[in-house]
Amino acid sequence: MREIAGVDGVPDGWVVVRLAGRRVHWAVVPDAAAVVAATAGCAAVGIDIPLGLPSVTAYRPCDSLVAGLLGRARSSIFPVPPRAVLAAPSHAEACVVARELTGRAISIQTYNIGPKILDWDTVDPLPANLVEVHPELALRRLAPEVEFTSKKTARGAGQRIAALARWVDPAAALADLPPGARLDDCLDALAATWSATRWADGTAQEVGGELDERGRVMRVVV
């Protein structure tokens, strides 16, 4: 039976869920290399992190496209800046570089996720079974009629569990969550797995598709 995985960032690394039928396996691993090792046999792996980075003068078209699809939830996606911005040693210096290259500064939230983006930027070659996804977009495809509230609230968590229940058994999927991962991280990983499953089935929508300067595709799969 084929296995599909979903990955989301946690404070000390990455939470990985692998699904094969009703069999569920969770793990928290420290870095991108460990994710690659843990998911090597999977048919598809969905990860909530940018995998292709823009050129030195532009942002990624796929980020604007996903923001449009998210509508009022567009704040859950951020424009990914060029590699040189993320590599700056401080937020202040990153803003200087960003203004020089793109004409505007970056938020502290974007800068703080930079190490996780750069963690994946060192993986070369990128495994063919791995695709970039966006959990909030996946959830809105699963339950388009729901007005989702913040995933940090009890109501938001309940909405997301109910949406995922249209695809997976929450009692089985959430029965034994790993230490080091919060509930919202695990729900995002499950949503990532839904998108990865669609990609493996050949039914996913691919948003974007341009290549970055290294030849990596800049797209979001849902």
C-alpha positions in Angstrom: 0.0 0.0 0.0 1.4 3.4 -0.9 2.3 5.9 1.7 1.7 9.7 1.6 3.3 12.2 3.9 2.7 15.7 5.1 5.2 18.0 6.8 4.9 21.3 8.8 7.4 23.3 10.8 7.6 23.1 14.5 9.8 25.1 16.9 12.6 22.5 17.0 12.3 21.1 13.5 9.5 19.5 11.5 6.5 17.3 12.2 6.0 14.5 9.7 2.9 12.4 9.3 2.8 9.4 7.1 -0.5 7.8 6.1 -1.0 4.4 4.4 -4.7 3.5 4.5 -5.7 3.6 8.2 -2.1 3.3 9.4 -0.7 6.6 10.7 2.8 7.4 11.9 3.9 10.7 13.4 7.4 11.9 14.1 9.3 15.2 14.9 12.6 15.4 13.2 15.3 18.2 13.5 16.0 19.3 9.9 15.2 18.9 6.2 17.7 16.1 5.7 15.9 14.1 8.4 12.6 14.8 6.7 14.0 13.5 3.4 15.2 10.3 5.1 11.9 9.8 6.9 9.8 10.1 3.8 12.1 8.4 1.2 9.6 5.6 0.4 6.5 7.8 0.2 4.7 8.2 -3.1 4.3 12.0 -2.4 5.3 14.4 0.4 3.5 17.7 0.9 5.4 20.4 2.8 4.3 23.8 4.0 7.5 25.7 3.1 8.7 27.5 0.0 10.9 25.2 -2.1 11.8 27.5 -5.0 13.1 31.0 -4.3 12.7 34.1 -6.5 15.4 35.9 -8.4 17.3 38.8 -6.9 14.7 41.4 -8.1 11.3 39.8 -7.8 8.8 37.8 -5.6 7.2 34.6 -6.6 4.1 34.8 -8.9 2.6 31.7 -7.1 2.4 33.6 -3.8 0.2 36.3 -5.3 -1.9 33.7 -7.0 -2.4 31.7 -3.8 -3.2 34.9 -1.9 -6.0 35.6 -4.5 -7.4 32.1 -4.0 -7.4 32.5 -0.2 -9.4 35.7 -0.3 -9.9 37.1 3.2 -7.4 34.5 4.5 -4.6 35.9 2.3 -2.7 37.0 5.4 -1.7 33.3 5.9 0.7 33.5 3.0 3.6 35.8 2.6 5.6 36.9 -0.4 8.9 34.9 -0.3 11.9 37.2 -0.7 15.1 36.4 -2.5 17.7 34.2 -1.0 20.1 37.1 -0.1 17.4 38.7 2.0 16.8 35.5 4.0 20.5 35.0 4.5 21.0 38.4 6.2 22.3 38.2 9.8 19.5 40.4 11.3 16.1 41.6 10.5 17.3 45.1 10.1 19.9 44.1 7.6 17.4 41.9 5.8 15.2 44.9 5.4 18.1 46.9 3.9 18.8 44.1 1.3 15.1 43.6 0.6 14.6 47.3 -0.2 17.6 47.3 -2.5 16.4 44.2 -4.4 12.7 44.4 -4.3 11.8 47.9 -3.2 10.3 47.0 0.1 11.2 45.6 3.5 10.2 42.3 4.9 8.2 41.5 8.1 9.9 40.1 11.2 7.6 37.0 10.7 9.0 36.4 7.2 12.6 36.9 8.5 12.0 34.5 11.4 10.9 31.7 9.0 14.0 32.3 6.9 16.2 29.6 8.6 13.5 26.9 7.8 13.4 28.1 4.2 17.2 28.0 3.9 17.2 24.5 5.6 15.4 23.2 2.5 17.4 25.4 0.2 20.5 23.2 1.1 18.8 20.0 0.0 20.2 19.2 -3.4 18.9 17.5 -5.3 15.3 18.0 -4.1 13.5 14.7 -4.0 11.0 14.2 -6.8 8.3 13.1 -4.4 8.2 16.3 -2.5 5.9 19.2 -3.4 5.2 22.6 -1.8 1.6 23.0 -0.4 -0.4 25.5 1.7 -2.5 24.0 4.4 -5.0 26.9 4.7 -5.7 26.6 0.9 -6.2 22.8 1.3 -8.6 23.3 4.1 -10.7 25.8 2.2 -10.9 23.3 -0.7 -12.0 20.6 1.7 -14.6 22.8 3.3 -15.3 25.8 1.0 -18.4 26.9 2.9 -16.6 27.2 6.3 -15.5 30.7 7.5 -12.4 29.4 9.3 -11.2 31.3 12.4 -7.6 31.3 13.7 -6.0 27.9 14.0 -4.7 29.0 17.4 -8.3 29.0 18.9 -10.4 26.1 20.0 -13.0 27.0 17.5 -10.5 27.1 14.7 -9.0 23.8 15.7 -12.5 22.3 15.7 -13.3 23.6 12.3 -10.1 22.2 10.9 -10.7 18.8 12.5 -14.2 18.7 11.0 -12.9 19.7 7.6 -10.2 17.0 7.6 -12.9 14.5 8.8 -14.3 14.7 5.2 -11.1 12.9 4.1 -9.5 11.1 7.0 -10.7 9.6 10.3 -9.6 12.2 13.0 -9.9 9.6 15.8 -7.2 7.5 14.1 -5.1 10.3 12.7 -4.9 12.3 15.9 -4.8 9.5 18.5 -1.1 9.6 19.2 0.5 12.9 18.4 4.3 13.3 19.0 6.0 15.4 21.6 7.3 18.6 20.3 4.4 19.4 17.9 1.4 21.5 18.7 -2.1 20.5 17.6 -2.3 23.3 14.9 1.1 22.0 13.5 -0.3 18.5 13.2 -3.5 19.7 11.6 -1.5 21.6 9.0 0.6 18.5 8.4 -2.6 16.5 7.8 -3.9 19.1 5.4 -0.5 19.0 3.6 -1.0 15.2 3.2 -4.4 15.8 1.6 -2.8 18.0 -1.1 0.1 15.5 -1.6 -2.5 12.7 -2.0 -4.2 14.7 -4.8 -0.8 15.3 -6.4 0.0 11.6 -6.3 -3.5 10.9 -7.8 -3.0 13.4 -10.6 -6.0 15.5 -9.5 -4.2 18.4 -7.8 -4.2 22.0 -9.0 -0.7 23.4 -9.5 -0.6 27.2 -8.8 2.4 28.8 -10.5 5.1 26.8 -12.2 8.0 29.1 -13.0 11.5 27.9 -12.4 13.9 29.7 -10.1 17.5 30.5 -10.9 18.5 27.0 -9.6 15.9 25.2 -11.8 13.5 24.5 -8.9 9.8 25.0 -9.7 8.0 27.8 -7.8 4.5 26.4 -7.4 1.9 25.5 -4.7 0.0 22.2 -5.1 -3.5 21.9 -3.8 
